[in-house]
Amino acid sequence: MEDQNRIGVGLISVGWMGRLHSRAYLATKQFFPELPRHPELVIAADPDDAGRHHAEDALGYKETATDYRKVLENPDVDVVSICSPNFLHHEIALATIEAGKHFWIEKPMGRSAKESREIAQGAEAAGLITSVGFNYRHAPAIAEARRLIRSGALGRITNVQIRLLTSYASDPGQVFTWRYEQARAGSGVLGDILSHGFDLAQFLVGRVSSVNAVTETFIKDRPLPAGNSSNSFNMGEASDVTRPVENEDYTAMLARFEGGAIGMFESTRVAIGPHAEYIVEVYGSEGSLRWNFERMNQLEVATDRSGYRTIMTPPSFGEFGRFQPGPGPGIGFNDLKTIEAALFLRSVAEGKQLGPSAADGWSASELVDASLRSAESGAWVEIPEVSGKTTYQA
């Protein structure tokens, strides 16, 4: 772009996540005014008329298109947000790399470790800045948890428990969408939800080196939609015809970390009760901590044997102070995306990979694939190491 103080943004897919990316870009001007360059929403692509109208009328994009290639061809676009369904990530990401555009892509980055590897290696070879939507990293309480762990305040880390429990697929009458189709979604809850848990574990404690997993599909069949009214999560009228669910509803596993800690992971998309109960517990020889996304502005910490104390997030934790003047009011999910957007924009402006990278996305995909292999064989499976700029160890 001619204006060197701006970063031109192109959006691919104007669904829930695409709209969230757009609002996050816009919010960076308010919450991160010191950024070297600020975003300008240039063009959004979506085959849906309503999505394109929303992009122009509500979000403020200058123009829209039905074909994502128009975004990549636009000379005013410097960065691209890839918010399409999983089965389009690989194709669009490789085309974005070919166009030489930096990109922010949602997870799971690829439907398999192979797809994720090709994206990560392609971006690395092209010298591009990337970002992957591991938004829970950016919770201020998680920033403090990482500081405590990495500073040695908890002593030697002995064991980690991460449980990501959701209810979005708990209704057996919910219609069949691409999320339940292996060819289009890849894995089920492993890639869709637990990839966040894998990234959090490595961001906090270090690389996971092996896993021993089980998986299960509890809701075996789902009704096909009666028309074209369903979206990626549920909805629409159900027909009398059913189709088998092709990926897992549930997983649990033991894991070993490279540093010697033992991990336990559990995730489900069919729980009745918790809607987004994402719990992280880290135990060490001198203390422990606990965080739950449903109470994301609190961190439980024990640094002696008297038990946990609950800390309401103060301005000194991560980026919390940009949003609230003191503990109590709290921040929300959208604010995590604003932090993520700002980190991506800063990375592009400074030419440094600061936020979760395509290599981090590839690393999470290797954990997903290893978990599937372990569940099939019943054996421990070693996790292949990835190349490129991972940031969880930074």
C-alpha positions in Angstrom: 0.0 0.0 0.0 1.1 3.6 -0.6 0.4 4.6 3.0 3.3 3.1 5.0 1.4 3.7 8.2 -1.4 1.2 7.2 -1.6 -2.6 6.8 -4.2 -3.6 4.2 -6.4 -6.5 5.4 -8.1 -9.1 3.3 -10.6 -11.5 4.8 -11.5 -14.9 3.4 -14.9 -16.1 4.8 -17.3 -13.7 6.7 -18.7 -16.2 9.2 -18.5 -15.9 12.9 -14.7 -16.1 13.1 -14.2 -13.9 10.1 -16.3 -11.2 11.7 -14.4 -11.7 15.0 -11.1 -11.2 13.2 -12.4 -8.0 11.6 -13.7 -6.6 14.9 -10.3 -7.5 16.5 -8.4 -5.6 13.8 -10.6 -2.5 14.3 -10.2 -2.7 18.1 -6.4 -2.6 17.9 -6.5 1.1 17.0 -8.2 1.7 20.4 -6.3 -0.7 22.6 -2.9 -0.8 20.9 -2.5 2.8 19.6 1.3 2.5 19.6 1.4 -0.1 16.9 3.8 1.0 14.1 1.1 0.4 11.5 -2.7 0.1 11.8 -5.1 -2.0 9.8 -7.3 -0.9 7.0 -10.1 -3.4 6.0 -9.7 -3.6 2.2 -11.6 -6.6 0.8 -13.6 -9.6 2.1 -14.5 -12.7 0.1 -17.5 -14.9 0.8 -19.8 -16.8 -1.6 -22.8 -15.9 0.6 -24.6 -12.7 -0.2 -25.4 -11.9 3.5 -21.8 -12.3 4.5 -20.6 -9.9 1.8 -23.3 -7.4 2.7 -22.2 -7.6 6.4 -18.6 -7.1 5.4 -19.3 -3.8 3.7 -22.2 -2.5 5.7 -21.3 -3.5 9.3 -17.5 -4.1 9.2 -16.5 -1.4 6.8 -14.6 -3.4 4.1 -14.1 -1.2 1.0 -15.1 -4.0 -1.4 -16.2 -7.6 -1.5 -15.9 -10.6 -3.8 -17.3 -14.1 -4.2 -13.9 -15.7 -5.0 -11.1 -15.7 -2.4 -8.6 -15.3 -5.2 -9.7 -11.7 -5.6 -8.4 -11.0 -2.1 -5.0 -12.5 -3.0 -4.8 -10.5 -6.2 -5.6 -7.1 -4.6 -2.4 -5.0 -4.5 -3.6 -3.1 -1.4 -3.8 -6.3 0.7 -0.7 -6.9 2.9 -2.2 -9.5 5.3 -4.9 -12.1 4.9 -7.2 -13.6 7.5 -8.1 -17.2 6.6 -11.4 -18.0 8.4 -12.9 -20.6 6.0 -14.0 -24.1 7.0 -11.2 -26.6 7.8 -11.3 -28.3 4.4 -10.4 -25.1 2.6 -7.5 -24.1 4.9 -4.8 -26.0 3.0 -5.7 -24.8 -0.5 -6.2 -21.2 0.6 -3.1 -21.0 2.7 -0.9 -22.4 -0.1 -2.4 -19.9 -2.5 -1.8 -17.1 0.0 1.8 -18.2 0.3 2.2 -18.2 -3.5 0.8 -14.6 -3.5 3.4 -13.6 -0.9 0.9 -12.4 1.7 1.4 -12.7 5.5 -1.6 -14.6 7.0 -3.6 -15.3 10.2 -5.3 -18.7 9.9 -7.7 -20.4 12.3 -7.0 -23.8 13.9 -6.8 -26.6 13.1 -4.4 -25.2 10.4 -4.7 -28.4 8.4 -6.8 -31.5 8.4 -3.7 -33.5 9.0 0.0 -33.1 10.1 0.9 -33.4 6.4 -1.3 -30.4 5.4 0.0 -28.4 8.3 3.6 -29.2 7.5 3.1 -28.1 3.9 1.6 -24.8 5.1 4.3 -24.2 7.7 7.2 -25.1 5.5 5.8 -23.0 2.6 5.4 -20.0 4.8 8.9 -20.4 6.2 10.4 -20.7 2.8 8.6 -17.6 1.6 9.7 -15.6 4.6 6.2 -14.8 5.7 4.9 -13.8 9.1 2.0 -16.1 10.2 -0.4 -16.3 13.1 -2.6 -19.3 14.2 -5.8 -18.8 16.2 -4.6 -20.2 19.5 -6.4 -17.4 21.3 -6.3 -18.9 24.8 -2.6 -18.3 25.0 -3.4 -14.6 25.2 -5.5 -14.7 28.3 -3.7 -12.4 30.9 -4.0 -15.1 33.6 -2.2 -17.5 31.2 0.5 -15.0 30.7 1.0 -14.9 34.5 0.8 -18.7 34.7 3.6 -19.0 32.1 5.7 -16.4 34.0 5.3 -18.4 37.3 6.1 -21.7 35.6 9.1 -20.5 33.6 10.5 -18.5 36.5 10.7 -21.6 38.7 8.1 -20.4 41.2 6.4 -23.7 41.2 9.6 -25.7 41.3 10.2 -28.7 39.1 7.0 -29.3 37.0 5.8 -32.8 37.8 2.4 -33.2 36.2 -0.1 -31.3 34.0 -3.9 -31.8 33.6 -5.8 -30.2 30.7 -9.5 -30.7 30.2 -11.4 -29.0 27.4 -15.1 -29.9 27.8 -17.8 -28.5 25.5 -21.4 -29.1 24.7 -21.8 -27.8 21.1 -22.5 -31.3 19.7 -24.3 -32.8 22.7 -27.7 -32.9 21.0 -28.0 -36.2 19.0 -30.7 -34.5 16.9 -28.3 -31.8 15.7 -27.9 -32.2 12.0 -24.9 -33.6 10.2 -22.5 -30.9 8.9 -18.9 -30.9 7.5 -17.6 -31.0 11.1 -18.6 -34.7 11.4 -17.1 -35.7 8.0 -13.5 -36.9 8.1 -12.7 -35.9 4.5 -13.6 -32.3 5.2 -13.0 -31.8 8.9 -10.2 -34.2 9.5 -10.3 -35.2 13.1 -13.2 -34.3 15.5 -12.7 -33.0 18.9 -8.9 -33.5 18.8 -8.3 -30.9 16.1 -11.3 -28.7 16.8 -10.9 -28.3 20.5 -7.9 -30.2 22.0 -5.5 -28.5 19.6 -6.0 -25.5 21.9 -5.1 -27.7 24.9 -1.9 -29.0 23.1 -0.8 -25.5 22.4 -1.5 -24.3 25.9 0.4 -27.2 27.4 3.5 -26.6 25.2 3.3 -22.8 25.7 3.2 -23.2 29.5 5.4 -26.3 30.1 7.3 -27.2 27.0 7.2 -29.8 24.2 5.1 -32.9 24.5 7.2 -35.8 23.4 4.8 -38.8 23.4 1.1 -39.7 24.0 -1.0 -42.8 24.7 -4.6 -42.0 23.7 -8.1 -43.4 23.4 -11.0 -41.9 21.4 -14.7 -42.6 21.1 -17.7 -41.5 19.0 -20.7 -41.6 21.4 -23.2 -40.2 18.9 -22.8 -42.6 16.0 -25.3 -41.1 13.6 -26.8 -37.7 12.9 -29.7 -36.6 10.8 -29.0 -34.9 7.5 -30.4 -31.4 7.1 -33.8 -31.2 5.4 -32.5 -28.3 3.3 -29.6 -25.9 3.0 -30.3 -24.2 6.3 -27.5 -25.7 8.4 -24.2 -24.0 9.3 -20.9 -25.4 10.5 -22.1 -25.8 14.1 -25.6 -27.2 14.0 -28.6 -25.8 12.9 -31.4 -26.2 10.5 -34.3 -28.6 10.1 -33.4 -32.3 10.5 -34.6 -34.8 7.9 -35.5 -38.4 8.5 -32.3 -39.6 6.9 -29.2 -40.1 9.0 -25.5 -40.4 8.3 -22.7 -41.9 10.3 -20.4 -39.6 12.2 -16.9 -40.1 10.9 -14.7 -38.6 13.6 -14.3 -38.6 17.4 -16.6 -37.0 20.0 -14.2 -37.7 22.9 -10.6 -38.3 23.7 -8.5 -38.9 26.7 -4.7 -39.5 27.0 -1.6 -39.7 29.0 1.4 -37.7 27.8 5.1 -37.2 28.5 6.7 -33.8 28.3 10.3 -33.5 27.0 11.2 -32.0 30.4 10.0 -35.0 32.3 6.5 -34.0 33.4 3.5 -36.3 33.0 0.4 -35.0 31.3 -3.3 -36.0 31.3 -5.5 -34.6 28.5 -9.3 -34.9 28.1 -11.7 -33.3 25.6 -15.3 -33.8 24.5 -17.7 -32.0 22.3 -20.8 -33.9 23.6 -20.8 -33.0 27.4 -24.1 -32.0 28.9 -23.3 -29.3 31.5 -20.1 -27.5 30.7 -20.3 -25.2 27.6 -16.6 -24.1 27.5 -14.9 -25.6 30.6 -11.3 -25.3 29.5 -9.3 -26.2 32.6 -5.5 -26.1 32.9 -3.8 -27.4 36.1 0.0 -27.4 36.5 1.7 -29.0 39.5 5.3 -28.6 40.6 7.5 -29.6 43.5 7.0 -26.2 45.1 3.5 -25.2 44.1 0.7 -25.4 41.6 -1.8 -23.3 39.6 -5.2 -23.7 38.1 -7.1 -21.8 35.4 -10.6 -22.2 33.9 -11.7 -20.3 30.8 -15.2 -20.1 32.2 -13.7 -17.9 34.9 -10.9 -16.6 32.7 -10.2 -13.5 34.8 -9.2 -15.6 37.8 -6.0 -17.6 38.5 -5.7 -20.0 41.4 -2.1 -20.3 42.7 -0.5 -22.2 45.6 3.1 -21.5 46.4 3.0 -23.1 49.8 1.1 -25.9 51.5 -1.7 -23.8 52.9 -3.7 -24.2 49.7 -4.9 -22.2 46.7 -5.4 -18.4 46.8 -7.6 -17.0 44.0 -6.2 -13.9 42.2 -8.5 -11.6 40.3 -6.5 -10.6 37.2 -4.8 -7.2 37.8 -3.4 -4.8 35.1 0.0 -6.3 35.6 -1.0 -9.7 34.1 -0.3 -9.8 30.3 -2.2 -7.2 28.4 -5.1 -6.9 30.9 -4.2 -3.2 31.7 -5.0 -2.2 28.2 -8.7 -3.1 28.7 -9.4 -2.5 32.4 -7.9 -0.2 35.1 -8.0 -2.8 37.8 -9.2 -6.3 38.9 -12.9 -7.0 38.9 -14.5 -5.9 35.6 -12.7 -8.5 33.6 -12.2 -9.0 29.9 -13.8 -11.5 27.4 -13.2 -13.8 24.5 -13.3 -11.0 21.9 -10.5 -9.2 23.8 -8.3 -12.2 23.4 -8.7 -12.0 19.7 -7.8 -8.3 19.8 -4.6 -9.2 21.6 -4.0 -11.8 19.0 -4.6 -9.4 16.1 -2.3 -6.8 17.7 0.5 -9.3 18.1 0.1 -10.3 14.4 0.1 -6.7 13.2 3.2 -5.9 15.3 4.9 -9.0 13.9 4.3 -7.9 10.4 5.3 -4.3 11.0 8.5 -5.3 12.8 9.3 -8.3 10.6 9.5 -10.6 13.6 7.5 -13.8 14.4 6.0 -12.8 17.8 2.7 -14.7 18.0 1.7 -18.4 17.5 3.2 -19.4 14.2 2.4 -21.8 11.4 5.1 -24.0 12.9 3.2 -24.0 16.2 0.1 -25.0 14.2 2.1 -27.8 12.6 3.3 -28.9 16.1 -0.3 -29.2 17.4 -1.3 -31.1 14.3 1.5 -33.6 14.9 0.0 -34.2 18.4 -3.4 -34.7 16.9 -2.2 -37.2 14.4 -0.1 -39.0 16.9 -3.1 -39.3 19.2 -5.2 -40.8 16.5 -2.4 -43.4 15.7 -2.1 -44.2 19.4 -5.9 -44.7 19.8 -5.8 -47.0 16.8 -2.8 -49.1 18.0 -3.3 -48.8 21.8 0.4 -48.0 22.1 2.5 -45.0 23.1 3.4 -42.9 20.1 6.4 -40.5 19.8 5.7 -37.0 18.6 7.8 -35.9 15.6 9.6 -32.7 16.1 8.8 -29.8 13.7 11.1 -27.4 12.0 10.6 -23.6 11.7 9.8 -20.8 14.1 7.8 -22.3 16.9 7.1 -19.7 19.6 5.9 -21.8 22.5 9.5 -22.1 23.8 10.4 -18.4 23.3 
